[in-house]
């Protein structure tokens, strides 16, 4: 067994530490690798702090408020204070987990913000979760200036990642990644000559299927998305530069300034010249 951890305090105790004077405090964080005998831990009365465990590899049994559950890789287990903590890893399967204990008077509301309840949550395997756990652990090991503030900041990025990855389990990941790639490409090159066919080709889909799924995902047709993106960029240019309307139109992808003006008015409710006057730029 390999056990690596970082701790806020030099003193260790199995029941943990409770601090109701602060909204959030990270008590300890660690990593364990089980590659030999079976390993189990049973705390009938739990601990006085909260715990999150992320099973990255292998298999384990976890007792929670919902009873005993056998879990594989990609499961997150959350224990609240004073909840029984029983978990077992099997030596026949190499298992690897990350964990963090935390306390504070605001912990429950922080978890509630992401609808993270005690029990088992499936997120799938993600190196991002491993990385954040490791970063918290290192801060607690080195204890450099502001280490607790940084550890708390990293912990507060861990929770939304858990929430995101759990929700993405219900999404077609391949389709989602195609649209992510397109949105990034559109934001990088919004002024280029885009049409629906070119967008569909980038997503490796037929035009009709692409339009259907794009609107379903974004609640807006693809060309409307592009127009609104271009107009948003045009507004930024008008607010932060001395470019004239013709120059702005060309920079966001429209060679015809009159056509650009009609689109701008349709999206914003103001003509480009009215927008400029309203914002005191002339």
C-alpha positions in Angstrom: 0.0 0.0 0.0 1.2 3.5 -0.8 -0.2 6.4 1.2 0.7 10.0 0.5 -0.9 12.9 2.2 -0.7 16.5 3.2 -2.1 17.9 6.5 -3.0 21.4 7.9 -2.0 20.4 11.4 0.9 18.4 12.7 -1.4 16.4 15.0 -3.3 13.5 13.4 -6.4 12.0 14.8 -8.9 9.5 13.2 -12.0 11.4 14.2 -10.7 14.5 12.4 -11.0 18.2 13.3 -14.0 20.5 13.4 -13.7 24.2 13.0 -17.0 26.2 13.2 -15.2 29.6 13.4 -14.3 29.6 9.6 -16.5 29.1 6.6 -14.1 26.5 5.1 -10.9 24.8 6.2 -9.1 22.0 4.5 -7.9 19.5 7.1 -6.0 17.0 5.0 -5.8 15.6 1.5 -4.2 12.5 0.1 -3.7 9.6 -2.3 -3.7 5.9 -1.8 -2.6 2.9 -3.9 -3.8 -0.6 -2.8 -1.9 -3.4 -4.6 -1.7 -6.2 -2.1 -3.9 -7.3 0.7 -7.5 -6.2 1.1 -7.9 -2.9 3.0 -10.9 -1.7 4.9 -11.7 1.2 7.3 -14.8 1.3 9.5 -15.7 4.4 11.5 -19.1 3.6 13.0 -19.6 7.2 14.2 -17.9 8.8 11.2 -15.7 11.8 11.7 -16.4 15.3 12.8 -15.5 16.7 9.4 -16.6 16.1 5.8 -14.9 13.7 3.4 -14.8 13.3 -0.3 -13.2 10.1 -1.9 -12.6 9.7 -5.6 -12.0 6.1 -6.8 -9.8 6.5 -9.9 -8.8 2.9 -10.4 -9.9 -0.6 -9.1 -12.9 -1.5 -7.1 -14.2 -0.9 -3.6 -17.3 -1.3 -1.4 -18.6 1.8 0.3 -21.3 2.0 3.0 -23.3 5.2 2.8 -26.7 6.4 4.0 -28.2 4.5 1.0 -26.6 1.2 2.1 -23.6 -0.8 0.8 -22.6 -0.1 -2.8 -19.9 -1.8 -4.9 -18.1 0.9 -6.9 -15.7 0.9 -9.8 -13.5 3.6 -11.2 -15.0 7.0 -11.7 -17.1 7.1 -8.5 -17.1 9.9 -5.9 -18.2 9.2 -2.4 -19.2 12.0 0.0 -19.5 11.6 3.8 -21.0 14.2 6.0 -19.9 14.6 9.7 -20.9 11.8 12.0 -22.1 9.5 9.2 -20.8 6.0 9.4 -17.8 5.6 7.1 -17.1 2.0 6.0 -15.1 1.3 2.8 -13.1 -1.7 1.6 -10.6 -2.1 -1.3 -9.8 -5.5 -2.7 -6.2 -6.6 -3.1 -7.0 -8.7 -6.1 -7.6 -5.5 -8.1 -5.1 -2.7 -7.9 -7.1 0.3 -6.6 -6.2 4.0 -6.5 -8.1 6.7 -4.7 -7.8 10.4 -3.8 -9.5 11.9 -0.7 -9.9 15.2 1.1 -11.3 16.1 4.6 -12.7 19.5 5.2 -14.6 21.5 7.8 -16.2 24.9 8.5 -19.6 26.4 9.1 -20.3 27.0 5.4 -19.4 23.5 4.1 -23.0 22.2 3.7 -24.1 25.3 1.8 -21.0 25.0 -0.5 -22.0 21.4 -1.3 -25.6 22.4 -1.7 -24.6 25.0 -4.3 -23.6 22.1 -6.6 -26.3 19.7 -5.4 -23.6 17.4 -4.0 -25.3 15.1 -1.4 -23.7 12.5 0.8 -23.5 9.1 -1.0 -22.1 7.9 -4.3 -21.9 10.0 -7.4 -20.6 8.7 -10.7 -18.4 11.1 -12.6 -16.3 8.8 -14.8 -12.6 8.8 -14.9 -11.0 12.2 -15.2 -7.3 13.2 -14.8 -8.6 16.7 -14.0 -9.9 15.4 -10.7 -6.6 13.7 -9.9 -4.7 16.8 -10.7 -6.8 19.1 -8.4 -6.5 16.6 -5.5 -2.7 16.5 -6.0 -2.5 20.3 -6.0 -4.4 20.5 -2.7 -2.2 17.9 -1.2 1.0 19.6 -2.3 -0.1 22.9 -0.8 -0.8 21.2 2.6 2.6 19.5 2.4 4.7 22.5 1.6 2.8 25.1 3.6 4.2 28.1 1.7 2.7 31.6 2.3 -1.1 31.6 1.7 -1.2 27.8 1.3 -4.6 27.5 3.0 -6.1 30.2 0.8 -4.7 28.4 -2.3 -5.8 25.0 -1.0 -9.3 26.3 -0.4 -9.4 27.9 -3.9 -8.4 24.6 -5.5 -11.0 22.7 -3.5 -13.6 25.2 -4.7 -12.7 24.2 -8.3 -12.9 20.5 -7.4 -16.7 20.7 -6.6 -17.9 22.2 -9.9 -15.7 19.7 -11.8 -17.5 16.9 -9.9 -20.8 18.4 -10.7 -19.9 18.9 -14.4 -18.6 15.4 -14.9 -21.6 13.8 -13.2 -24.0 15.7 -15.4 -22.0 15.0 -18.6 -22.6 11.3 -18.0 -26.1 11.8 -19.6 -24.7 13.5 -22.7 -23.3 12.1 -25.9 -19.7 12.9 -25.2 -18.6 12.4 -28.8 -21.3 14.8 -30.1 -20.6 17.2 -27.3 -16.9 17.3 -28.1 -17.6 18.0 -31.8 -19.7 21.0 -30.9 -17.1 22.2 -28.3 -14.5 22.2 -31.1 -16.8 24.1 -33.4 -17.7 26.8 -30.8 -14.0 27.3 -30.1 -13.2 27.5 -33.8 -16.0 30.1 -34.4 -14.8 32.2 -31.5 -11.3 32.1 -33.0 -12.3 32.8 -36.6 -15.7 34.5 -36.5 -14.7 36.8 -39.4 -14.1 34.0 -41.9 -16.5 32.8 -44.5 -18.7 30.5 -42.5 -21.9 28.8 -43.6 -23.9 25.8 -42.2 -22.2 23.4 -44.6 -18.8 24.3 -43.4 -19.9 24.0 -39.8 -21.4 20.6 -40.4 -18.3 19.4 -42.2 -16.1 20.5 -39.2 -18.4 18.4 -37.0 -18.4 15.5 -39.4 -22.1 15.5 -39.7 -24.8 16.0 -42.4 -26.1 19.5 -42.7 -29.7 18.6 -41.6 -28.4 16.5 -38.6 -26.0 19.2 -37.6 -28.6 21.9 -37.6 -31.0 19.8 -35.6 -28.5 18.9 -32.9 -26.9 22.3 -32.7 -30.2 24.0 -32.1 -31.2 21.4 -29.5 -27.9 21.9 -27.6 -27.7 25.7 -27.9 -31.3 26.7 -28.2 -30.4 28.8 -31.3 -29.7 27.9 -35.0 -26.0 27.8 -36.0 -26.1 30.9 -38.3 -27.9 32.9 -35.7 -25.2 31.9 -33.2 -22.5 33.2 -35.6 -24.4 36.5 -36.2 -24.8 37.2 -32.5 -21.2 36.4 -31.9 -20.1 38.7 -34.7 -22.3 41.5 -33.5 -21.0 41.1 -29.9 -17.5 41.5 -31.3 -18.6 44.5 -33.3 -20.0 46.2 -30.1 -16.7 45.6 -28.3 -14.8 47.2 -31.2 -17.1 50.2 -31.3 -16.7 50.7 -27.5 -13.0 50.3 -27.4 -11.6 51.8 -30.7 -12.0 54.7 -33.1 -12.8 52.4 -36.1 -15.6 53.5 -38.3 -18.6 51.3 -39.1 -17.3 50.1 -42.5 -14.0 49.0 -40.8 -15.8 47.2 -38.0 -18.1 45.5 -40.5 -15.2 44.2 -42.4 -13.3 43.0 -39.3 -16.2 40.9 -38.1 -16.8 39.3 -41.5 -19.2 41.5 -43.5 -17.9 43.2 -46.7 -21.3 45.1 -47.1 -21.6 47.7 -44.4 -25.3 48.2 -45.1 -26.0 44.4 -44.6 -24.0 44.6 -41.4 -26.0 47.6 -40.2 -29.3 45.7 -40.8 -28.0 42.7 -38.8 -26.7 45.0 -36.0 -30.0 46.8 -35.7 -32.0 43.5 -35.7 -29.8 42.0 -32.9 -29.3 45.1 -30.7 -32.4 47.2 -31.5 -30.1 50.1 -32.4 -28.4 51.0 -35.6 -24.5 51.1 -35.4 -24.5 54.9 -35.6 -27.2 55.2 -32.8 -25.2 52.7 -30.7 -22.1 54.8 -31.1 -23.9 58.1 -30.2 -25.7 56.4 -27.2 -22.4 55.4 -25.8 -20.9 58.8 -26.2 -18.2 57.8 -28.7 -18.9 60.7 -31.1 
